[in-house]
Amino acid sequence: MTGPSHPLPLADPDAFRAAIGRLPAGVAVVALQWRGVDHAMTASAVASVSLEPPLVLFCVHEDARFREALDHVDRWALSVLADTAAPVADWLASPGRPAVGQLTRVPHTRGAVSGAALVDDAAAWFECRTSAIHRAGDHDIVVGEVLAVAQGRPDAGGVAHLRGRMRPVR
């Protein structure tokens, strides 16, 4: 099968952003430690990839500080935020937050396998090792092998990103 003889125009980025914002997405925090500094980011592009072996993925902007750290560190943690953690998601999605000390206001523990911060107010935690990074437009898709997993409170809900806002889901 061959493609069209002339390229089709792509959707307007602003229209795309508005439309895709209507797709509810689960919210997680991805964290790692590099050069003794905790780096963390809010991610709503997160998915389970495989059960055998257990794999998850998240997407990160190609020029983010976090993306640079991934070139040097292959272990990281993913905290699936509980329904009470929308303020954590908002903070770690804030542009211009400090690179050093960004987790000072976020209660967390250190993962035994990854050494990365695990957000206390989470419904589940995954400690991972990067197995692949793929370029996709202005983001990179990071695939990680799940090395350790734990669940939070049985009654914990989650946070969903919808229409540009973080919303608790029970």
C-alpha positions as CSV (number, residue, x, y, z in Angstrom):
1,M,0.0,0.0,0.0
2,T,1.4,3.4,-0.9
3,G,0.6,6.8,0.6
4,P,-1.3,9.6,-1.1
5,S,0.5,11.3,-4.0
6,H,0.4,14.6,-2.1
7,P,0.7,15.1,1.6
8,L,-2.5,15.8,3.5
9,P,-2.6,18.9,5.6
10,L,-2.4,18.3,9.4
11,A,-4.9,19.5,11.9
12,D,-4.4,22.9,13.5
13,P,-2.4,22.5,16.7
14,D,-4.8,24.7,18.8
15,A,-7.9,22.8,17.5
16,F,-6.1,19.5,18.2
17,R,-5.2,20.6,21.8
18,A,-8.8,21.7,22.5
19,A,-10.3,18.5,21.1
20,I,-7.8,16.0,22.7
21,G,-8.4,17.8,26.0
22,R,-11.9,16.2,26.0
23,L,-10.3,12.8,26.3
24,P,-10.0,12.1,30.1
25,A,-6.5,10.9,31.0
26,G,-5.2,9.4,34.2
27,V,-2.5,11.4,35.9
28,A,0.8,10.2,37.4
29,V,4.0,11.6,38.6
30,V,7.2,10.3,37.1
31,A,10.4,10.8,39.2
32,L,14.1,10.0,39.1
33,Q,17.2,11.1,40.9
34,W,20.1,12.5,38.9
35,R,23.3,14.0,40.4
36,G,21.7,13.9,43.8
37,V,18.7,16.0,42.7
38,D,15.1,14.8,42.5
39,H,13.5,15.4,39.2
40,A,9.7,15.0,38.8
41,M,7.0,15.7,36.3
42,T,3.3,15.3,35.9
43,A,2.3,12.9,33.1
44,S,-1.1,12.2,31.6
45,A,0.2,10.3,28.7
46,V,0.8,7.0,30.6
47,A,-0.2,3.5,29.6
48,S,0.3,-0.2,30.3
49,V,2.2,-1.7,27.3
50,S,2.6,-5.4,28.2
51,L,2.0,-8.0,30.9
52,E,4.8,-10.3,29.7
53,P,7.2,-8.7,30.4
54,P,5.5,-6.0,32.5
55,L,6.0,-2.7,30.6
56,V,4.6,0.8,31.0
57,L,5.2,4.0,29.0
58,F,5.0,7.7,29.5
59,C,5.6,10.6,27.2
60,V,7.9,13.6,27.9
61,H,8.6,16.7,25.9
62,E,11.8,16.5,24.0
63,D,13.4,19.6,25.6
64,A,12.2,19.0,29.2
65,R,14.8,18.9,32.0
66,F,13.4,15.5,32.9
67,R,14.1,14.2,29.3
68,E,17.7,15.3,29.7
69,A,18.0,13.3,33.0
70,L,16.8,10.2,31.2
71,D,19.9,10.3,29.1
72,H,21.9,9.7,32.3
73,V,19.6,7.6,34.5
74,D,17.8,4.5,33.5
75,R,15.7,3.9,36.7
76,W,12.6,5.9,37.6
77,A,9.4,5.7,39.4
78,L,5.8,6.3,38.4
79,S,3.2,7.2,41.1
80,V,-0.4,6.9,39.9
81,L,-1.9,9.8,41.9
82,A,-4.8,9.2,44.3
83,D,-8.0,11.4,44.0
84,T,-6.7,13.7,46.7
85,A,-3.4,14.5,44.9
86,A,-4.6,17.1,42.3
87,P,-2.5,19.8,44.0
88,V,0.6,17.6,43.6
89,A,-0.2,17.2,39.9
90,D,-0.7,20.9,39.4
91,W,2.6,21.8,41.2
92,L,4.7,19.3,39.2
93,A,3.1,20.5,36.0
94,S,3.9,24.2,36.7
95,P,6.3,25.7,34.3
96,G,9.2,27.5,35.9
97,R,9.2,25.5,39.1
98,P,12.7,25.2,40.6
99,A,14.8,22.3,39.5
100,V,16.2,21.9,43.0
101,G,13.8,21.3,45.8
102,Q,10.7,20.7,43.7
103,L,9.7,17.8,45.9
104,T,10.1,19.7,49.2
105,R,6.4,20.3,49.4
106,V,5.4,16.8,48.2
107,P,5.4,14.0,50.8
108,H,7.2,11.1,49.4
109,T,9.4,8.1,50.1
110,R,12.4,6.8,48.3
111,G,11.9,3.6,46.1
112,A,14.1,0.8,47.2
113,V,14.7,-0.4,43.6
114,S,14.8,2.8,41.6
115,G,16.0,5.3,44.3
116,A,13.4,7.7,42.9
117,A,10.7,9.5,44.8
118,L,7.4,7.7,45.3
119,V,4.6,10.2,46.0
120,D,2.9,9.2,49.2
121,D,-0.6,10.2,48.1
122,A,-0.8,7.6,45.3
123,A,-3.1,4.8,44.3
124,A,-0.2,2.7,42.9
125,W,3.5,2.8,42.4
126,F,5.8,1.3,39.7
127,E,9.6,1.3,39.8
128,C,11.0,0.9,36.4
129,R,14.1,0.7,34.2
130,T,14.1,2.3,30.8
131,S,14.0,-0.3,28.0
132,A,13.4,2.0,25.0
133,I,12.9,5.6,24.1
134,H,11.2,6.5,20.8
135,R,10.9,10.0,19.2
136,A,7.3,11.0,18.4
137,G,6.8,14.5,17.1
138,D,7.9,17.0,19.9
139,H,7.7,14.3,22.6
140,D,9.6,11.1,23.4
141,I,7.9,7.9,24.4
142,V,9.7,6.2,27.2
143,V,9.0,2.5,27.8
144,G,10.1,1.0,31.1
145,E,10.3,-2.5,32.4
146,V,8.4,-2.7,35.7
147,L,10.8,-3.9,38.4
148,A,8.6,-3.4,41.4
149,V,4.9,-2.5,42.0
150,A,2.7,-1.7,45.0
151,Q,-0.8,-0.5,45.6
152,G,-2.1,2.2,47.9
153,R,-5.3,2.4,49.9
154,P,-8.0,0.1,48.6
155,D,-10.5,3.0,48.4
156,A,-8.1,5.4,46.6
157,G,-9.5,7.0,43.5
158,G,-7.4,8.8,40.9
159,V,-6.8,12.1,39.2
160,A,-8.0,12.7,35.6
161,H,-6.8,15.4,33.3
162,L,-9.8,16.8,31.4
163,R,-10.2,20.1,29.5
164,G,-7.0,21.5,30.9
165,R,-7.8,20.8,34.6
166,M,-6.9,18.1,37.1
167,R,-10.1,16.5,38.5
168,P,-10.5,13.9,41.3
169,V,-12.2,10.6,40.2
170,R,-13.6,8.1,42.7
